[in-house]
Amino acid sequence: MVYDMTMEYAKKVIGDDYKKVKVMFSNQINGSNGRCYPYLRTIIYCDGYMKLNRNNSAAIKYTVVEECAHLIRLPHDEIFYKLCRELGCDVSKPPETIKYYWKYLRKCDKCGDGKYYSHKPRNKICKKCGSSSTIFFGR
């Protein structure tokens, strides 16, 4: 499913050159859902992230559109976001239902404030309200 969707959006972005795009899956890309190497025409997706979100079509579309847009525009600037919107997905903010493979979420029960970390936070104190009733979500 991810491969077919990638080819569909790559065709919209780069035309007939989409046939040269290589799609790979790896757990060696820590800290991101996917990586695009436009000069090599290669997109690598985080395998764990894709498995975690396999039933979440919004999260998969979000990731595929973002990586395919990187085939012609690397920086996350207004031109990049406009291209993604033209492809049918606003990637300026992730879908609410997305699950991150490589992130931890610390959410406060008292004030509802949440923050993502790439490692498990050491303390349970909320920086917004000072409460110690926080919950961790992650691997």
C-alpha atoms as one frame of an Amber mdcrd trajectory, in Angstrom:
protein
   0.000   0.000   0.000   2.778   2.476   0.917   4.736   1.632  -2.222   1.726
   2.138  -4.503   0.776   5.405  -2.799   4.370   6.642  -3.089   4.446   5.878
  -6.814   1.091   7.638  -7.288   2.258  10.864  -5.612   5.757  10.686  -7.110
   4.141  10.583 -10.571   2.182  13.744  -9.720   5.345  15.472  -8.525   8.035
  14.442 -11.031   6.079  12.999 -13.956   7.493  10.029 -15.871  10.666  10.018
 -13.757   8.584   8.403 -10.992   9.627   5.015 -12.427  13.186   5.711 -11.203
  12.089   6.260  -7.586  13.272   3.582  -5.160  11.198   2.935  -2.043  12.893
   1.318   0.937  12.010   0.538   4.560  14.457   0.687   7.456  14.538   1.098
  11.221  17.942   2.773  11.006  16.452   6.250  10.437  15.920   7.364  14.005
  14.105  10.609  14.601  12.010  10.722  11.458   9.113   8.977   9.759  10.917
   8.928   6.440  13.773  10.427   4.467  13.974  11.531   0.880  17.142  11.649
  -1.194  16.003  13.516  -4.329  19.288  13.250  -6.232  19.283   9.478  -5.764
  15.506   9.294  -6.338  15.215   7.282  -3.125  12.672   7.459  -0.308  13.308
   5.510   2.885  10.451   5.044   5.341  10.814   4.076   8.988   9.538   0.505
   9.059   8.448   0.641  12.708   6.503   3.863  12.113   4.712   2.403   9.085
   3.778  -0.764  10.994   2.538   1.282  13.945   0.301   3.357  11.641  -0.662
   0.626   9.149  -4.384   1.125   9.856  -4.109   4.926   9.936  -4.537   6.117
   6.349  -4.279   9.802   7.338  -0.841   9.286   8.922   0.430   7.261   5.971
  -0.846   9.798   3.438   0.728  12.610   5.495   4.122  10.888   5.410   3.991
   9.804   1.766   2.934  13.246   0.504   5.647  14.938   2.562   8.419  12.654
   1.286   7.237  12.847  -2.335   7.157  16.648  -2.166  10.793  16.520  -1.056
  11.631  15.015  -4.453  11.504  18.550  -5.880  11.618  20.810  -2.811  13.857
  20.064   0.183  13.271  22.906   2.670  10.082  23.121   4.683   9.086  26.548
   3.414   5.895  28.072   2.026   6.558  26.685  -1.488   6.917  23.183  -0.016
   3.699  23.477   2.025   1.828  24.844  -1.003   2.977  21.861  -3.075   1.769
  19.465  -0.366  -1.633  21.191  -0.237  -1.879  20.858  -4.024  -1.238  17.134
  -3.592  -4.178  16.983  -1.189  -2.549  16.963   2.238  -1.651  19.841   4.553
   1.602  18.678   6.154   2.121  21.826   8.205   0.593  19.930  11.135   0.405
  16.149  11.584  -2.925  14.331  11.884  -4.298  13.987  15.418  -4.303  10.178
  15.181  -0.633   9.793  14.200   1.489   7.447  16.313   5.218   8.111  16.511
   7.549   5.145  16.594  10.556   7.060  17.854   8.999   9.658  20.149   7.715
   9.773  23.691   4.811  12.006  24.635   4.664  13.412  28.153   1.144  14.650
  28.844  -0.048  16.341  32.022  -3.286  15.022  33.546  -3.931  18.320  35.308
  -3.511  20.988  32.594  -3.430  18.808  29.456  -0.110  20.219  28.246   1.896
  17.759  26.163   5.376  17.641  24.700   7.197  15.169  22.444  10.664  13.902
  23.324  13.037  11.722  21.317  14.058  10.008  24.569  12.071   9.124  27.679
  11.973  12.220  29.940  13.719  11.819  33.285  11.252  13.715  35.461   7.483
  13.737  35.725   7.083  17.435  36.546   4.949  19.452  34.105   6.829  22.574
  33.033   3.587  24.494  32.492   1.718  23.977  35.785   4.251  22.195  38.029
   2.069  19.116  38.543   3.671  15.712  38.937   0.692  13.828  37.469   2.065
  13.250  33.977   1.649  10.225  31.738   4.197   8.913  29.235   3.200   7.473
  25.874   5.756   5.772  23.670   7.515   2.532  22.857
